[in-house]
Amino acid sequence: MPLRVVQAGAGAMGRAWLAAVAADPAVELAGVVDLDLDAARAAAPGVPVGTDVVTVAERTGAEAVIDVTVPAAHHPVTAAALAAGLPVLGEKPAADTVARALSLAAASEVAGKLFMVSQSRRWNPRLARLRETAAGLGTLAFAATDFFRAPRFGGFRERMAQPLLVDMAIHAFDAARYLLAADPVEVSCRTWNPAWSWYDGDACAAATFEMTGGARYVYHGSWCAPGADTSWNGTWRITGEHGTASWDGDTDPPGPPPAPGPEGIAAALDAFARALRTGVAPMGEIHENVLSLAMVEAAVTSSDRGRPVLIDDVLRDAHRRALTDERDPAVRATLAAWPDVRTHLRR
Ligand SMILES: NC(=O)c1ccc[n+]([C@@H]2O[C@H](COP(=O)([O-])OP(=O)(O)OC[C@H]3O[C@@H](n4cnc5c(N)ncnc54)[C@H](O)[C@@H]3O)[C@@H](O)[C@H]2O)c1
């Protein structure tokens, strides 16, 4: 029997998810939720719609939720779904702050339900091949991403304080953890916005992370860089004691071609449905994904303060804020039982 899902969010990415749901025989669309009911109806004609995810799930007998709302709504929508006993597959970022992402990790534990974050660019078989190549390079010293494009989105991204780091660089940061099989320790970051940028916030960033094991990961990016575009994955270079691997982010890296199969959000959806059947935690499970968001928040804080920032300090501050802000007593009790947050997160 296909997994019956309610999708929250019928915007630009929501439509891509609706197409992925329609193409996957393992899932079936039960309803669509959006604050804008006309958008929900237009995205999925003839399907039950509403503005509240739990109400629509109850009305339609849905078993799971896909959360493709704007980042600020990820916490309320996902927390409500988990509290109602519904597992959730959410778009990145897990939440708009690390504190709220920790709250969702605790909410997932309290409910005993999966919360998986879809980092669509992880589900790329070429990235998996690059990871295999990197694993053969011995001790790694250096990895770098260059990301330069000039998209004109309109909408929420052009109003954000840190559009590049928060909305885009999270993909590269998450991929760096995956490729290096390492976690972030510290970051130094500067962001800035050229006078002619069409973004309100900083569209350019340069960040250097120290990773566990000693390798450095360097990210250079801009979202207002006309000309000589890199791919959407950026270009990559990884150097270890036995050599260097590079990737243009688009074409097949050296080695056998990737096996045919779903990629991107289609692969994430497939993995979510499989994880619910098998109980095996998928890539992107919230306890694994939090560190990617912590890299973003640490980079933003480093740029704001003009000095290096330890990831452990970001996690400690986020934990304190999560405890202060949490309204659900059971989630609060779970958070309170985490004396050292990092021990509750996993690679
Ligand atoms: N993985 C990728 O490559 C990728 C690409 C684009 C967007 N995204 C992510 O997808 C998410 C959505 O982005 P988008 O471009 O579709 O945004 P969008 O603004 O086009 O659409 C978001 C929709 O969510 C709805 N919404 C807001 N609050 C809601 C709530 N509380 N309940 C129900 N609906 C609510 C809005 O009305 C809107 O229709 C974001 O988290 C974004 O970062 C990921």
PDBQT file of the ligand as one rigid body, heavy atoms in Angstrom, charges set to zero:
ROOT
HETATM    1  N1  LIG A 401      16.471  21.651  -2.199  1.00  0.00    +0.000 N 
HETATM    2  C1  LIG A 401      16.443  22.646  -3.051  1.00  0.00    +0.000 C 
HETATM    3  O1  LIG A 401      17.180  22.676  -4.021  1.00  0.00    +0.000 OA
HETATM    4  C2  LIG A 401      15.488  23.784  -2.799  1.00  0.00    +0.000 A 
HETATM    5  C3  LIG A 401      15.182  24.689  -3.821  1.00  0.00    +0.000 A 
HETATM    6  C4  LIG A 401      14.244  25.691  -3.562  1.00  0.00    +0.000 A 
HETATM    7  C5  LIG A 401      13.644  25.792  -2.309  1.00  0.00    +0.000 A 
HETATM    8  N2  LIG A 401      13.986  24.908  -1.324  1.00  0.00    +0.000 N 
HETATM    9  C6  LIG A 401      13.368  25.012   0.024  1.00  0.00    +0.000 C 
HETATM   10  O2  LIG A 401      11.979  24.735  -0.096  1.00  0.00    +0.000 OA
HETATM   11  C7  LIG A 401      11.234  25.509   0.863  1.00  0.00    +0.000 C 
HETATM   12  C8  LIG A 401      10.135  26.299   0.132  1.00  0.00    +0.000 C 
HETATM   13  O3  LIG A 401      10.747  27.165  -0.805  1.00  0.00    +0.000 OA
HETATM   14  P1  LIG A 401       9.893  27.800  -2.032  1.00  0.00    +0.000 P 
HETATM   15  O4  LIG A 401      10.880  28.358  -2.960  1.00  0.00    +0.000 OA
HETATM   16  O5  LIG A 401       8.887  26.806  -2.505  1.00  0.00    +0.000 OA
HETATM   17  O6  LIG A 401       9.123  28.990  -1.263  1.00  0.00    +0.000 OA
HETATM   18  P2  LIG A 401       7.768  29.717  -1.736  1.00  0.00    +0.000 P 
HETATM   19  O7  LIG A 401       7.734  31.004  -1.008  1.00  0.00    +0.000 OA
HETATM   20  O8  LIG A 401       7.643  29.685  -3.219  1.00  0.00    +0.000 OA
HETATM   21  O9  LIG A 401       6.604  28.733  -1.173  1.00  0.00    +0.000 OA
HETATM   22  C9  LIG A 401       6.403  28.502   0.187  1.00  0.00    +0.000 C 
HETATM   23  C10 LIG A 401       4.917  28.242   0.438  1.00  0.00    +0.000 C 
HETATM   24  O10 LIG A 401       4.737  27.935   1.830  1.00  0.00    +0.000 OA
HETATM   25  C11 LIG A 401       3.500  28.522   2.230  1.00  0.00    +0.000 C 
HETATM   26  N3  LIG A 401       3.486  28.666   3.686  1.00  0.00    +0.000 N 
HETATM   27  C12 LIG A 401       4.163  29.564   4.453  1.00  0.00    +0.000 A 
HETATM   28  N4  LIG A 401       3.899  29.346   5.755  1.00  0.00    +0.000 NA
HETATM   29  C13 LIG A 401       3.060  28.279   5.816  1.00  0.00    +0.000 A 
HETATM   30  C14 LIG A 401       2.436  27.575   6.878  1.00  0.00    +0.000 A 
HETATM   31  N5  LIG A 401       2.626  27.922   8.164  1.00  0.00    +0.000 N 
HETATM   32  N6  LIG A 401       1.627  26.533   6.583  1.00  0.00    +0.000 NA
HETATM   33  C15 LIG A 401       1.420  26.172   5.289  1.00  0.00    +0.000 A 
HETATM   34  N7  LIG A 401       1.984  26.814   4.231  1.00  0.00    +0.000 NA
HETATM   35  C16 LIG A 401       2.786  27.847   4.503  1.00  0.00    +0.000 A 
HETATM   36  C17 LIG A 401       3.448  29.840   1.475  1.00  0.00    +0.000 C 
HETATM   37  O11 LIG A 401       2.132  30.346   1.409  1.00  0.00    +0.000 OA
HETATM   38  C18 LIG A 401       4.019  29.440   0.116  1.00  0.00    +0.000 C 
HETATM   39  O12 LIG A 401       2.988  29.022  -0.789  1.00  0.00    +0.000 OA
HETATM   40  C19 LIG A 401      12.271  26.389   1.592  1.00  0.00    +0.000 C 
HETATM   41  O13 LIG A 401      12.630  25.765   2.801  1.00  0.00    +0.000 OA
HETATM   42  C20 LIG A 401      13.459  26.413   0.635  1.00  0.00    +0.000 C 
HETATM   43  O14 LIG A 401      14.693  26.588   1.311  1.00  0.00    +0.000 OA
HETATM   44  C21 LIG A 401      14.866  23.905  -1.565  1.00  0.00    +0.000 A 
ENDROOT
TORSDOF 0
